[in-house]
Amino acid sequence: MQNSLNQVSVGARKSLHPQRIVRLQADRNYTLIHKENGDKLLVSITLKIIEERLLSFGFLRLTRGDVVNLDFIENIRRDGSVELMDGTRIAPSRRRRKAVLLLKHPDELVA
């Protein structure tokens, strides 16, 4: 679902550059796409489908309803919560916390 311009399909007639997507937020069978310019786009595709299309572009699922672009992470706190450049703070689920902490300290094993 990618075209030659390195865009990802996020709807029937809509494609976006992955580097312009800050995060994705689930809303039942819809996904709210937060773009770097502050715009939001609601599409009728599930978060799982869009996440699969974006995995190779450096996106990580933090919770059941949140996927973030690693390029827009400003800070990873001790508790594992992630602060994005737009000021949003997302606490990862327990099962995904270890992966987030490994982003901060990739050379350490987290118990």
TORPAFI-160312 format. One record per atom (N, C-alpha, C, O, CB): y, z, x. Coordinates in steps of 0.05 Angstrom, whole numbers, padded with zeros to 5 digits, always signed. Glycine has a CB too. Layout:
TORPAFI-160312
YZX/...
This chain:
TORPAFI-160312
-00024+00000+00016/+00000+00000+00000/+00025+00000+00017/+00046+00011+00009/+00000+00024-00018/+00024-00012+00040/+00047-00014+00057/+00054-00043+00062/+00036-00060+00064/+00042+00000+00084/+00080-00049+00063/+00088-00077+00068/+00096-00080+00097/+00095-00061+00112/+00110-00086+00050/+00103-00104+00105/+00108-00111+00133/+00134-00097+00143/+00138-00097+00168/+00111-00140+00136/+00151-00087+00126/+00175-00074+00135/+00171-00044+00140/+00191-00029+00142/+00197-00078+00115/+00146-00035+00142/+00140-00007+00147/+00150+00011+00124/+00159+00034+00129/+00152+00002+00173/+00148+00001+00100/+00154+00017+00077/+00129+00024+00063/+00108+00011+00066/+00173+00001+00058/+00130+00046+00047/+00107+00055+00032/+00113+00052+00002/+00135+00059-00007/+00101+00085+00039/+00094+00042-00013/+00097+00039-00041/+00096+00066-00055/+00077+00082-00051/+00075+00020-00053/+00116+00072-00071/+00117+00097-00086/+00119+00093-00116/+00126+00111-00131/+00141+00114-00076/+00114+00069-00124/+00115+00062-00152/+00109+00033-00156/+00104+00018-00137/+00142+00069-00164/+00109+00024-00180/+00102-00003-00186/+00120-00023-00172/+00111-00044-00162/+00103-00008-00216/+00146-00017-00172/+00165-00035-00160/+00183-00022-00139/+00205-00032-00132/+00182-00048-00181/+00174+00001-00128/+00191+00016-00111/+00177+00022-00084/+00154+00032-00084/+00200+00042-00124/+00191+00017-00062/+00180+00023-00036/+00202+00038-00020/+00226+00032-00024/+00171-00002-00021/+00194+00056-00003/+00213+00071+00013/+00204+00072+00042/+00181+00070+00048/+00216+00100+00002/+00224+00075+00060/+00218+00080+00088/+00209+00109+00090/+00224+00127+00082/+00242+00073+00106/+00186+00114+00102/+00177+00142+00104/+00196+00160+00120/+00198+00184+00113/+00150+00143+00118/+00210+00150+00139/+00228+00166+00155/+00253+00175+00139/+00268+00192+00149/+00237+00151+00180/+00257+00164+00115/+00279+00173+00098/+00271+00193+00077/+00288+00202+00061/+00291+00148+00085/+00245+00200+00076/+00235+00219+00057/+00234+00246+00070/+00221+00249+00091/+00207+00210+00046/+00247+00266+00058/+00247+00293+00069/+00222+00308+00060/+00208+00320+00076/+00273+00308+00060/+00218+00307+00033/+00194+00322+00022/+00187+00310-00005/+00202+00296-00017/+00200+00352+00020/+00163+00318-00013/+00152+00310-00039/+00146+00335-00054/+00136+00355-00043/+00127+00292-00036/+00151+00335-00080/+00146+00358-00097/+00131+00349-00122/+00140+00331-00136/+00173+00372-00105/+00109+00362-00127/+00092+00355-00150/+00105+00365-00176/+00117+00387-00177/+00064+00367-00147/+00102+00349-00197/+00110+00356-00224/+00090+00344-00243/+00095+00323-00255/+00140+00346-00230/+00068+00358-00246/+00045+00349-00262/+00035+00322-00251/+00027+00321-00228/+00052+00347-00292/+00036+00301-00267/+00027+00275-00258/+00050+00258-00247/+00047+00234-00244/+00014+00260-00281/+00071+00271-00241/+00094+00258-00229/+00100+00270-00201/+00090+00292-00195/+00120+00260-00247/+00115+00256-00185/+00123+00267-00159/+00153+00263-00156/+00164+00241-00161/+00108+00253-00136/+00166+00284-00148/+00195+00283-00143/+00199+00279-00113/+00190+00296-00097/+00210+00310-00153/+00211+00257-00105/+00215+00250-00078/+00244+00258-00070/+00263+00248-00082/+00210+00220-00072/+00246+00275-00050/+00273+00283-00040/+00279+00266-00015/+00264+00266+00004/+00273+00314-00032/+00301+00251-00016/+00308+00233+00006/+00329+00246+00023/+00342+00265+00015/+00319+00206-00005/+00332+00236+00048/+00350+00248+00068/+00379+00247+00059/+00395+00264+00068/+00347+00234+00094/+00387+00229+00042/+00415+00227+00034/+00421+00246+00010/+00443+00246-00001/+00422+00199+00026/+00401+00262+00002/+00404+00280-00020/+00395+00270-00047/+00393+00285-00067/+00433+00288-00022/+00390+00244-00049/+00381+00232-00074/+00352+00241-00080/+00337+00248-00062/+00382+00202-00073/+00345+00242-00105/+00318+00248-00114/+00308+00225-00131/+00323+00213-00146/+00317+00275-00130/+00283+00220-00129/+00270+00199-00144/+00245+00209-00157/+00227+00220-00143/+00264+00174-00125/+00243+00207-00183/+00219+00216-00197/+00201+00192-00203/+00210+00173-00215/+00226+00231-00224/+00176+00193-00193/+00158+00171-00196/+00133+00180-00211/+00125+00204-00210/+00150+00158-00169/+00120+00162-00225/+00097+00169-00241/+00071+00164-00226/+00052+00152-00236/+00096+00152-00267/+00070+00175-00202/+00046+00174-00185/+00042+00203-00176/+00061+00218-00170/+00049+00154-00161/+00017+00211-00174/+00011+00239-00166/+00017+00244-00137/+00018+00225-00121/-00018+00246-00172/+00022+00269-00131/+00028+00277-00103/+00005+00269-00084/+00011+00260-00062/+00033+00307-00102/-00019+00272-00093/-00042+00266-00076/-00042+00236-00067/-00047+00230-00044/-00068+00272-00091/-00036+00219-00085/-00036+00190-00078/-00014+00183-00058/-00019+00169-00039/-00033+00173-00104/+00010+00194-00063/+00032+00188-00045/+00027+00202-00018/+00033+00190+00003/+00059+00198-00056/+00016+00226-00018/+00010+00240+00007/-00010+00223+00024/-00006+00221+00048/-00003+00268+00001/-00030+00212+00011/-00050+00195+00026/-00036+00171+00039/-00043+00163+00061/-00072+00186+00007/-00016+00160+00026/-00002+00137+00037/+00017+00145+00060/+00023+00129+00077/+00015+00124+00015/+00025+00171+00061/+00044+00180+00081/+00032+00195+00104/+00047+00201+00123/+00065+00196+00068/+00007+00202+00103/-00005+00219+00124/-00001+00208+00152/+00004+00223+00171/-00035+00223+00119/-00004+00182+00156/-00001+00170+00182/+00027+00170+00192/+00032+00162+00215/-00013+00142+00182/+00046+00177+00175/+00075+00177+00183/+00085+00206+00189/+00109+00209+00192/+00091+00165+00161/+00067+00225+00192/+00076+00252+00200/+00084+00270+00177/+00104+00284+00178/+00098+00250+00219/+00069+00270+00155/+00074+00287+00133/+00052+00308+00131/+00029+00303+00139/+00075+00271+00106/+00059+00332+00122/+00040+00354+00120/+00042+00368+00093/+00064+00375+00084/+00044+00374+00143/+00019+00373+00081/+00019+00388+00055/+00021+00418+00062/+00005+00429+00077/-00006+00382+00038/+00040+00432+00050/+00044+00460+00054/+00032+00477+00032/+00020+00498+00036/+00073+00467+00057/+00034+00467+00007/+00024+00481-00016/+00012+00461-00035/+00012+00437-00029/+00046+00497-00030/+00001+00470-00057/-00010+00452-00077/+00011+00432-00086/+00005+00409-00094/-00021+00468-00101/+00037+00440-00086/+00057+00423-00097/+00078+00413-00078/+00098+00402-00087/+00071+00437-00118/+00074+00417-00052/+00095+00409-00032/+00083+00395-00008/+00064+00405+00004/+00111+00434-00023/+00095+00372-00001/+00089+00358+00023/+00115+00353+00038/+00135+00345+00025/+00074+00330+00017/+00116+00358+00064/+00141+00355+00079/+00137+00335+00102/+00115+00331+00112/+00149+00382+00090/+00160+00323+00109/+00161+00305+00132/+00166+00323+00156/+00186+00337+00157/+00184+00283+00128/+00149+00322+00176/+00151+00339+00199/+00177+00335+00215/+00187+00353+00228/+00128+00335+00218/+00189+00311+00212/+00214+00305+00226/+00238+00320+00215/+00258+00323+00228/+00220+00275+00225/+00235+00331+00190/+00257+00345+00177/+00254+00375+00178/+00269+00389+00165/+00260+00336+00149/+00234+00385+00193/+00231+00414+00196/+00251+00424+00216/+00251+00415+00239/+00201+00421+00204/+00267+00443+00208/+00287+00454+00226/+00277+00479+00240/+00282+00483+00264/+00313+00461+00210/+00261+00495+00226/+00251+00520+00238/+00225+00528+00224/+00222+00524+00200/+00272+00542+00235/+00208+00540+00240/+00183+00552+00229/+00185+00582+00236/+00186+00590+00259/+00157+00539+00242/+00186+00598+00215/+00190+00626+00218/+00163+00640+00225/+00142+00628+00223/+00201+00639+00192/+00165+00665+00234/+00141+00680+00242/+00120+00682+00219/+00096+00681+00224/+00148+00708+00250/+00130+00684+00195/+00111+00687+00172/+00099+00660+00164/+00083+00659+00146/+00125+00699+00148/+00107+00639+00178/+00096+00612+00172/+00113+00596+00154/+00108+00572+00150/+00069+00615+00161/+00133+00608+00142/+00150+00592+00124/+00166+00572+00139/+00173+00576+00162/+00169+00611+00107/+00171+00550+00126/+00184+00527+00139/+00212+00524+00128/+00216+00524+00103/+00167+00501+00135/+00232+00521+00145/+00259+00515+00136/+00265+00486+00143/+00261+00477+00166/+00280+00534+00150/+00273+00471+00123/+00279+00443+00126/+00309+00439+00132/+00325+00458+00128/+00271+00427+00101/+00316+00416+00142/+00344+00411+00149/+00363+00412+00125/+00387+00416+00129/+00346+00384+00162/+00352+00408+00101/+00369+00409+00077/+00373+00438+00067/+00385+00442+00046/+00358+00392+00055/+00361+00457+00081/+00364+00485+00073/+00341+00496+00057/+00340+00520+00051/+00389+00489+00058/+00323+00479+00049/+00300+00488+00033/+00281+00504+00050/+00275+00497+00073/+00286+00464+00020/+00271+00526+00039/+00250+00542+00052/+00225+00541+00035/+00226+00547+00011/+00260+00571+00057/+00202+00535+00048/+00177+00533+00034/+00157+00550+00049/+00153+00547+00073/+00167+00504+00032/+00144+00569+00035/+00123+00585+00046/+00096+00571+00042/+00089+00564+00019/+00122+00614+00034/+00081+00566+00063/+00056+00552+00059/+00035+00570+00046/+00037+00594+00046/+00045+00542+00087/+00015+00557+00034/-00007+00572+00022/-00022+00586+00045/-00020+00578+00068/-00025+00554+00005/-00038+00606+00038/-00053+00621+00058/-00071+00603+00075/-00073+00606+00099/-00070+00643+00045/-00084+00584+00062/-00102+00566+00076/-00088+00546+00094/-00100+00537+00114/-00119+00551+00056/-00063+00541+00089/-00048+00521+00106/-00030+00535+00126/-00018+00521+00142/-00032+00503+00088/-00027+00561+00125/-00009+00575+00143/-00017+00571+00172/+00001+00568+00189/-00009+00605+00136/-00042+00572+00178/-00051+00569+00206/-00043+00542+00217/-00034+00540+00240/-00082+00572+00208/-00045+00521+00202/-00037+00494+00211/-00007+00493+00217/+00001+00480+00236/-00045+00473+00190/+00008+00507+00200/+00037+00507+00204/+00044+00523+00229/+00061+00514+00245/+00051+00520+00180/+00032+00545+00234/+00037+00561+00258/+00028+00546+00283/+00040+00550+00304/+00023+00588+00256/+00008+00530+00281/-00001+00514+00304/+00020+00493+00311/+00021+00484+00334/-00028+00501+00299/+00036+00484+00292/+00058+00465+00297/+00078+00478+00316/+00089+00465+00333/+00071+00456+00271/+00083+00504+00311/+00103+00519+00327/+00092+00525+00355/+00107+00522+00374/+00111+00544+00313/+00067+00532+00356/+00054+00539+00382/+00028+00524+00385/+00007+00536+00381/+00050+00571+00384/+00029+00499+00391/+00004+00483+00392/-00016+00492+00413/-00039+00486+00411/+00011+00454+00396/-00006+00506+00434/-00024+00514+00455/-00038+00541+00450/-00055+00550+00466/-00009+00516+00481/-00031+00554+00428/-00042+00580+00422/-00061+00578+00398/-00057+00561+00380/-00020+00601+00415/-00082+00594+00398/-00100+00596+00375/-00090+00618+00358/-00085+00640+00368/-00129+00600+00384/-00087+00613+00332/-00077+00633+00313/-00101+00646+00300/-00119+00632+00289/-00058+00620+00292/-00102+00672+00300/-00125+00686+00288/-00123+00687+00258/-00140+00698+00245/-00127+00714+00300/
